[in-house]
């Protein structure tokens, strides 16, 4: 202790230094343990902290969904691009099973939303039928049958037929007469015209999807496909018959054809001035293909909600399969355009228990019978839908009533069918020829046991979507899937989810959709005498309704599942990005399939009748005439009738058989002969008969399509 310092005070550092200088250093005391102090850390200014942030953990759903989809996409890509034709893709099947297993796992863990539409029916009192209208409809239907003689539509036939259908519809119609309410609504609007337009985000998306579909339907329509084949010649000749005043109920040319296409095309020629051309046929069918899409949207919406409906419509709008069928100018597009509203009104009527919708389903099914012969399966699809509905608990207490509604729809189908029924009875060979020659041994013997062929046909038909669409080159990419690899994967997702949902909820609509696929494809599957014609994407065109509905269901479920698997904005961005990527890839795939891959095959295999027609026109409008131009037939070469259509002279056949060339020896007018490049015999005959002629090889844009042009100049008559 330093003197002078208060007791208890410890010496300072300065005191210790002074003591050292005096020579008497002070000892440094050690503080007792209890008196030791730990200096507190200097306070640091910190921002207020929120709730503790949990460490990021990857959820199983965030892995299962993209992994399952990725595997299925890889499988579909491989089947389309990497699998050798004609081989069994064992490795791809194994990988497919892995992808389906992952998808099934994800579905069972409820990663993917599979909520079904609830039954929207309400308790109701059944309205009575109008007996007077039904009696009138029966009498008028009988009169329609009697007025349909000679397989001809007369004005009286059409008037009485229309009245009969309206009376039958009115007799079964529930509630106020649709004729009265329709007239009152039209009159009220005419007195006070008004249009209300409401545009929201959903309407923009809907019309944008239809606009994209319009591009795929109408872009380069005059070029894709380019040259006609013989079927279009038959159709144009039937249109010419209508323009000439003939009005058949059932057209007998080329084994018999339903009439709707020919009257629509004739109306376009007469009132729109579109001309007797391939483009006229394609404009009509492309428009009908586009018109199918809103009804597909409505059907898919009934199945899974509006997101499924929009996805289904968009995928079908850009898809190669319906786009190609709509561009052929043949009756293929007349099948789905009437089948889609028929099955939509059926499902809507059963879901809501509305009799009028079932009646409308029968009306569209009956009208479809006038479009394309495979549409004869539509009434069976409607019956299947009702039976599947009745087999489920949802129909409890309604079964008898729904059977009566189905019977009423069948009556309407028959009322619409009456003129065609008369034609079928008077011309049974033509009406049934295509069916009998494919199902039975009427044309050739069955190549094996019928049941064995049937089972094989079912398997081959179901492979059409994801594996092999057959070898009909004018309506498919031979032995490639009919769906592009993105849509094909989404279709598989939809199928698996529908099966899981049915196993879980027993929803009748899931079972109906799945069972309807082979029934829609029955016109192709039942080709027992010609199994090589199966699968036929044109005859199975009705299957595009459930196929794209399931693909839309798969896409919507994937995107909603991703949105739910990831938190907040991340899920929204991930779902939006995934949807944009998948739809962009699907659009690019289908564009390539239609405008590049198909056109390459089509131009290589089709015959260039357009080139021949232009040569004939050039000759006729310069030194010759249309009457002195000739095409010498050769096996598997040009349809000489098509050359006339391409030259602008419809109805003429430019064929001149080799044995008839000699008969032109005395002609003095300039002559033109088009000869197959391999027809050496005809060229030798022409050179001997017309030594002053000049032979020139027409070099076509596509290799293998060249032909000879043999021009004989005008000669002076022999004195």
Protein Blocks (a to p, Z undefined) as FASTA:
>chain_A
ZZhiaehiacdfklmmmmmmnopacddddddfklpccdddddddddddddddddddddfk
lmmmmmmmmmmmmmmmmmmmmmcghiacfklmmmmmmmmmmmmmmmmnomaccbdcddfb
dcdddddddfklmmmmmmmmmmmmmmmgghiacfklmmmmmmmmmmmmmmmpgcjdfklm
mmmmmmmmmmmgcddddddfklmmmmmmmmmmmmmmmgoklmmcfbdcfklmmmmmmmmm
mmnopacfbdceghiaafklmmmmmmmmmmnonopafklmmmmmmmmmmmmmmmmmmmmm
mmnojklmmmmmmmmmmpmklmmmmmnopaklmmmmmmmmmmmmmmmmmmnopaklmmmm
mmmmmmmmmmbmklmmmmmmmmmmmmmmmmpmklgoilmmmmmmmmmmmmmmmmmmmmmm
mmmmmmmmlmmmmmmmmmmmmlbccfbdfklmmmmmmmmmmmmmmmogcjafklccehia
fbdfklmmmmmmmmmmmmmmmmmnopaklmmmmmmmmmmmmmmmmmmklmmlpccfklmm
mmmmmmmmmmmmmmmmmmmmmmmmpgcjlmmmmmmmmmmmmmmmmmmmmmmmmmmmmmmm
mmmmmccfklmmmmmmmmmmmmmcfklgccdddehiacfklmmmmnopghiafbdcfklm
mmmmmpcbdcdddddfklmmlmmmmmmmmmmbccdddddfbghiaccddddddddddZZ
